[in-house]
Amino acid sequence: MVNISMAHSSHNTIPPPASLPSHAGVKKLIIMDVDGVLFKGQFILHLARSLGILVYVRTAILCLFFNMDKISIRKLISRVYTRFKGVTLEQARMIYKNIPIIKYAKETIEALHNHGYLVVLISSGVPDLFVKDLAAKLLADSGHGLETDTNNNQLTGKVFGRLSEPDGKGDLIEEILSKNNLTWQDTVVLVDDRNNLDIMQKAGITIGVNAHYAVRQRAQYLIDSGNLSEVLDIMDIEDANTYKTLFAGMRKQLTHSWYQEIRRKLLHILIAFVPLFSGFIYHTTLLVLFSVLVVYMISECLRVNGYSFPLLGGITRSSIRKLEERGFAFGPVTLVLGAILSLLFFPAVIANIVIWIVAFADTAATIIGRSLGNHRIPYNMKKSIEGSLAALLVAFLCGSIYLPLFPALLAGFFSSIIESLPLRSLDNLLMPVGTGILLVCLGYS
């Protein structure tokens, strides 16, 4: 198993992998994009920012049009570099040197290189001399970047070469494969934006790193942690030549998913504080909930396109499930919306009950179901009878704070049925709203 435990230590090193296969004459080609994959951000945006707000805004708009598939990579690069006319190579070099690099890039590339993988950096937006310099620093086998025209050590604004063309990356990779007697099936690509969709269709293994939506939907693996050493885990599983190695890699992923689930449910339980605050500052509580909802939705739109909202983006990435990594995670939206609707339309007592039910009963169902759930529910094989019973018990206890035993039991039973249905994230909304409607119809307030 690849040992990356030191990746989180103060020594800033990754010990040599123990089980990455040492290829004798047979290698895989690992292609790493630079902007957004190795670099935190894009070189052209960093350079544009140094030239003033107007140049930066124009460049950002052009990048947005490119990500929306409104302009080609050729048009994007040529228009952007036109604005860089007169920038000296020394200015550009200073910008390049100050761009933060993804965590453990050098250690990861060295580990891959030492175990028989051919690591090549390719960029359609970073000048070739900087990509080659980066490849040397990170111990990659080679680097290929954009050809830029200069005059008296100043950029003229003109770009050329195959990497400025839509099919440039694919042509270059095929040339590298031919020289090393490899095929596209032997190719691993680490990419982030739609300029790489064509090579993703051909590559044997595709990894999205801080990926935009189009890449996120197509990649076999995703890395959103800001730590390149996750590549070692992926290669461990892909190249596992024994069941022991494969099981070890899958076990590590399972442990990680448990940590994600625990963090997720801790955040889930925070909604239980809403009734406490709403009793004293009702309108302020509603305003805060609406604000959280809007900010979260903005954060998610950024996340699924490879960007991170300050603080909230990191919290979301650490707690969402694997299936949610590729698209918008609606769980927090339905959870907060359920609390808002409960406060708006139900009497205070019922609102308190149903919000506590969704906070604690749903959490109990997940924890018990994942740890002790052995009997699947016939109409929803993803959930267990044990988990639903835990939800019923906790919901009953939440209801019994305010209600007589029978209606509390009825509320618990009804909410546990909703929780057991194959509703995905909608149970966060339907549990409080549905249970609240039931209690209102029964005349409790």
C-alpha positions in Angstrom: 0.0 0.0 0.0 1.3 3.5 -0.8 2.2 5.1 2.5 1.3 8.8 2.5 0.8 9.2 6.2 3.8 11.6 6.3 2.0 13.9 3.9 0.4 15.6 6.9 3.5 15.8 9.0 5.9 18.7 9.5 8.7 17.0 7.5 6.9 17.8 4.2 8.0 14.6 2.7 6.3 11.5 1.4 8.1 8.2 2.1 8.9 6.0 -0.9 5.8 4.0 -1.9 5.9 0.3 -1.0 3.5 -1.2 -3.5 3.5 1.1 -6.6 4.7 -1.3 -9.3 8.2 -0.9 -10.5 7.8 -1.2 -14.3 10.7 -2.7 -16.1 10.5 -1.3 -19.6 6.7 -0.8 -19.4 5.5 2.6 -18.1 2.3 4.6 -17.9 2.3 8.1 -19.1 1.0 10.6 -16.5 0.0 14.0 -18.0 -0.5 16.8 -15.6 -2.1 20.1 -16.6 -0.5 23.1 -14.9 -3.1 25.8 -14.5 -5.6 24.8 -11.9 -3.9 21.4 -11.3 -0.4 22.2 -10.2 -0.9 26.0 -9.9 -3.5 27.3 -7.5 -5.3 29.4 -10.0 -4.4 30.4 -13.6 -1.2 32.0 -14.7 -3.0 34.4 -17.1 -5.2 35.6 -14.3 -2.3 36.1 -11.9 -0.4 38.1 -14.6 -3.6 40.1 -15.5 -4.1 41.1 -11.9 -0.6 42.7 -11.8 -1.5 44.8 -14.9 -4.5 46.5 -13.3 -8.2 46.0 -12.6 -9.4 46.5 -16.1 -7.1 44.0 -17.6 -7.9 41.5 -14.9 -11.7 41.9 -15.3 -11.5 41.5 -19.1 -9.3 38.4 -18.7 -11.7 36.9 -16.1 -14.7 37.5 -18.4 -12.8 35.8 -21.3 -12.1 32.8 -19.0 -15.7 32.7 -18.1 -16.8 32.6 -21.8 -14.3 29.8 -22.4 -15.6 27.8 -19.5 -19.2 28.3 -20.9 -18.0 27.0 -24.3 -18.6 30.4 -25.9 -15.0 30.8 -27.2 -12.2 28.4 -28.2 -8.9 28.0 -26.4 -7.2 29.6 -29.4 -9.4 32.7 -29.1 -9.0 32.9 -25.4 -5.2 32.7 -25.3 -4.7 35.1 -28.3 -7.1 37.7 -26.9 -5.6 37.5 -23.4 -1.9 37.6 -24.5 -2.7 40.6 -26.8 -3.2 42.6 -23.5 0.2 41.3 -22.2 2.1 43.2 -25.0 5.0 45.0 -23.4 5.2 42.9 -20.3 8.9 41.9 -19.8 9.9 38.3 -19.3 11.3 39.3 -15.9 7.8 40.6 -14.8 6.2 37.4 -16.1 8.8 35.3 -14.3 8.1 37.0 -11.0 4.4 36.3 -11.4 5.1 32.7 -12.2 7.4 32.2 -9.2 4.9 33.6 -6.8 2.0 31.4 -7.9 1.3 28.9 -5.1 1.7 25.2 -6.1 -0.6 22.4 -4.9 0.5 20.6 -1.8 3.1 17.8 -2.1 3.5 18.2 -5.9 7.2 17.6 -5.9 7.1 14.6 -3.5 4.2 13.0 -5.4 5.9 13.4 -8.8 9.1 12.1 -7.5 7.4 9.0 -6.1 5.6 8.4 -9.4 8.8 8.9 -11.4 10.8 6.6 -9.1 8.3 3.7 -9.7 8.3 3.7 -13.5 5.8 6.4 -14.5 6.6 8.9 -17.1 5.4 12.3 -15.8 4.9 15.1 -18.3 3.6 18.6 -17.6 1.5 20.3 -20.4 -0.1 23.7 -20.5 -1.9 25.7 -23.1 -1.8 28.9 -21.0 1.6 29.1 -19.4 4.7 30.1 -21.5 6.9 27.1 -22.5 10.0 28.4 -20.6 8.1 28.5 -17.3 6.6 25.1 -17.8 10.0 23.6 -18.5 11.4 25.4 -15.4 8.5 24.0 -13.3 9.1 20.5 -14.7 12.7 20.7 -13.6 11.8 21.9 -10.1 9.1 19.3 -9.6 11.3 16.5 -11.0 8.9 15.7 -13.9 10.4 14.1 -17.0 9.5 17.0 -19.2 7.3 20.1 -19.6 5.6 21.7 -22.6 3.9 25.1 -22.7 2.7 27.8 -24.9 5.0 29.4 -27.4 5.1 33.1 -26.9 6.7 35.7 -29.2 9.2 38.2 -27.6 11.1 41.2 -28.7 13.9 42.7 -26.6 12.8 40.4 -23.7 9.2 41.7 -23.9 6.0 39.9 -24.9 4.7 41.0 -28.2 1.2 39.6 -27.5 1.5 36.9 -30.2 1.3 33.2 -29.4 1.9 30.2 -31.6 2.7 26.5 -31.5 0.5 23.4 -31.3 -0.6 24.0 -27.7 -2.4 27.2 -28.8 -4.6 25.0 -31.0 -7.7 23.1 -29.9 -6.2 19.7 -30.7 -2.7 20.6 -29.6 -2.5 18.6 -26.4 -3.8 15.5 -28.0 -1.3 15.7 -30.8 1.6 16.2 -28.4 0.5 13.3 -26.2 0.3 11.0 -29.2 3.8 12.0 -30.1 5.1 11.2 -26.6 3.2 7.9 -26.6 4.7 6.9 -29.9 8.2 7.6 -28.7 7.7 5.4 -25.6 5.8 2.5 -27.2 2.7 3.3 -25.2 -1.0 3.7 -26.0 -3.8 6.0 -24.8 -4.9 3.2 -22.5 -1.6 3.6 -20.7 -2.2 7.3 -20.2 -3.3 9.0 -17.0 -4.5 12.6 -17.2 -4.8 15.1 -14.4 -6.9 18.0 -15.7 -9.3 20.7 -14.6 -11.1 22.4 -17.5 -12.9 21.8 -20.7 -9.8 22.3 -22.8 -8.9 18.7 -21.8 -12.2 17.0 -22.6 -10.8 15.5 -25.9 -7.8 13.9 -24.2 -10.1 12.6 -21.3 -12.1 10.6 -23.9 -9.0 8.8 -25.0 -7.0 8.3 -21.7 -7.1 5.1 -19.7 -7.5 6.9 -16.4 -8.9 10.4 -15.9 -8.5 12.5 -12.7 -10.1 15.8 -12.2 -8.2 18.2 -9.9 -10.2 21.1 -8.6 -12.2 20.4 -11.7 -14.8 22.5 -13.5 -18.2 21.0 -14.0 -17.7 19.5 -17.4 -14.6 17.7 -16.3 -16.1 16.8 -12.9 -18.9 14.9 -14.7 -16.6 12.8 -16.8 -13.5 12.1 -14.6 -13.1 8.7 -13.0 -11.5 10.2 -9.9 -11.7 13.6 -8.3 -9.1 15.4 -6.1 -10.5 18.5 -4.3 -8.3 18.4 -1.2 -5.5 20.5 -2.5 -3.1 17.6 -1.9 -1.6 16.0 -5.0 -0.5 12.9 -3.0 -4.0 11.5 -3.4 -2.8 10.5 -6.9 -0.7 7.8 -5.1 -3.9 6.2 -3.6 -5.6 6.3 -7.0 -2.6 4.6 -8.7 -2.4 2.1 -5.9 -6.0 0.9 -6.6 -5.7 1.1 -10.4 -2.4 -0.9 -10.5 -3.2 -3.3 -7.6 -1.8 -6.7 -8.6 -3.1 -8.4 -5.5 -6.4 -8.5 -3.6 -4.5 -7.4 -0.5 -3.3 -4.2 -2.1 -6.7 -3.5 -3.6 -8.5 -4.1 -0.3 -6.1 -1.9 1.6 -6.7 1.0 -0.9 -10.5 0.5 -0.7 -10.3 0.3 3.1 -8.6 3.7 3.3 -11.3 5.2 1.1 -14.0 3.7 3.4 -12.3 5.1 6.5 -12.2 8.5 4.8 -15.9 8.3 3.9 -16.7 7.6 7.6 -14.8 10.8 8.6 -16.8 12.7 6.0 -20.1 11.3 7.3 -19.3 12.2 10.9 -18.4 15.8 9.9 -21.5 15.9 7.8 -23.8 14.9 10.7 -22.1 17.3 13.1 -23.0 20.1 10.7 -26.5 18.6 10.3 -27.1 18.8 14.1 -26.3 22.5 14.1 -29.9 23.1 12.8 -31.1 22.0 16.3 -30.0 25.5 17.5 -32.6 27.2 15.3 -35.5 26.7 17.8 -33.4 28.0 20.6 -32.6 31.3 18.8 -36.0 31.7 17.1 -37.8 31.9 20.5 -35.8 35.1 21.3 -34.9 36.6 17.9 -37.4 35.2 15.4 -36.9 37.5 12.5 -33.1 37.6 12.9 -33.0 33.8 12.9 -35.0 33.7 9.6 -32.7 36.4 8.1 -29.6 34.4 9.1 -31.1 31.2 7.6 -31.9 32.9 4.3 -28.4 34.4 4.2 -26.8 31.0 4.9 -28.9 29.5 2.1 -27.8 32.1 -0.4 -24.1 32.0 0.5 -24.1 28.2 0.4 -25.6 28.1 -3.0 -23.0 30.6 -4.3 -20.3 28.5 -2.7 -21.6 25.3 -4.3 -21.7 26.9 -7.7 -18.1 27.9 -7.3 -17.1 24.4 -5.9 -18.5 22.5 -8.9 -16.4 24.7 -11.2 -13.1 24.2 -9.4 -13.1 27.3 -7.1 -13.4 27.6 -3.3 -15.5 30.0 -1.4 -13.6 31.3 1.7 -14.0 29.0 4.7 -17.4 27.6 3.6 -15.9 25.9 0.6 -13.4 23.9 2.7 -16.1 22.9 5.1 -18.3 21.6 2.3 -15.5 19.7 0.6 -14.6 17.9 3.9 -18.2 16.8 4.5 -19.9 16.0 1.2 -20.3 12.4 0.1 -18.5 10.8 -2.8 -21.6 10.8 -5.0 -22.0 14.6 -4.4 -18.6 15.5 -5.5 -19.6 15.6 -9.2 -22.5 18.0 -8.8 -24.4 20.4 -6.6 -24.8 19.0 -3.0 -28.5 19.8 -2.2 -28.5 18.4 1.4 -27.8 21.7 3.2 -30.2 23.5 0.9 -33.2 21.2 1.8 -32.1 21.2 5.5 -32.1 24.9 5.8 -35.2 25.3 3.7 -37.0 22.8 5.8 -36.2 24.9 8.9 -37.3 28.1 7.3 -40.6 26.7 6.2 -41.2 25.2 9.6 -40.7 28.6 11.3 -42.8 30.4 8.8 -45.9 28.1 8.6 -46.1 26.1 11.9 -46.8 27.2 15.5 -43.6 27.6 17.5 -44.1 24.3 19.4 -44.5 22.2 16.2 -41.7 24.0 14.5 -39.4 23.2 17.4 -40.4 19.5 17.3 -40.0 18.9 13.6 -36.7 20.8 13.4 -35.3 18.7 16.3 -36.6 15.6 14.6 -34.7 16.3 11.3 -31.6 17.3 13.3 -31.4 14.3 15.6 -33.5 11.5 14.1 -32.0 11.7 10.6 -28.5 11.7 12.2 -29.3 8.7 14.3 -30.6 6.8 11.3 -27.4 7.4 9.4 -25.0 6.4 12.3 -27.0 3.3 13.3 -27.7 2.3 9.8 -24.1 2.5 8.7 -22.7 0.8 11.8 -25.3 -1.8 12.7 -27.7 -1.9 9.7 -27.8 -5.5 8.4 -31.4 -5.7 7.3 -32.3 -3.8 4.1 -35.6 -2.0 3.6 -37.3 -3.7 0.7 -38.4 -0.4 -1.0 -35.0 1.3 -0.4 -32.0 -1.1 -0.3 -29.7 1.8 0.6 -31.2 2.1 4.0 -31.7 -0.4 6.8 -34.5 -1.3 9.2 -32.1 -0.7 12.2 -31.5 2.8 11.0 -35.2 3.6 10.6 -35.9 2.2 14.1 -33.3 4.5 15.5 -34.9 7.4 13.7 -38.3 6.4 15.1 -37.0 6.2 18.6 -35.2 9.6 18.5 -38.1 11.3 16.7 -40.4 10.0 19.4 -38.2 11.4 22.2 -38.0 14.8 20.4 -41.8 14.8 20.1 -42.4 13.7 23.7 -40.8 16.9 25.0 -44.0 18.8 24.1 -46.6 16.2 23.1 -48.5 13.4 24.8 -47.1 9.9 24.2 -49.5 8.8 21.4 -49.0 11.9 19.1 -45.3 11.8 19.8 -45.2 8.2 18.7 -47.2 9.0 15.7 -44.9 11.9 14.7 -41.9 9.6 15.2 -43.4 6.8 13.1 -44.4 9.2 10.3 -41.1 11.0 10.2 -39.1 7.7 10.2 -41.2 6.5 7.2 -40.3 9.6 5.3 -36.6 9.2 6.3 -36.7 5.6 4.9 -38.0 6.6 1.5 -35.5 6.9 -1.5 -35.7 10.7 -1.5 -32.0 11.5 -1.4 -31.6 14.9 0.1 -35.3 15.7 0.0 -35.9 13.9 3.3 -34.3 17.0 5.0 -37.2 19.0 3.7 -40.1 16.5 3.8 -39.4 15.2 7.3 -40.0 18.5 9.1 -42.7 19.8 6.7 -44.6 16.5 6.4 -44.5 15.8 10.1 -45.5 19.4 10.9 -48.5 19.2 8.5 -49.5 15.9 10.2 -49.4 17.5 13.7 -51.3 20.6 12.6 -54.0 18.4 11.0 -54.3 16.5 14.3 -54.9 19.8 16.1 -51.7 20.1 18.1 -50.0 23.5 18.5 
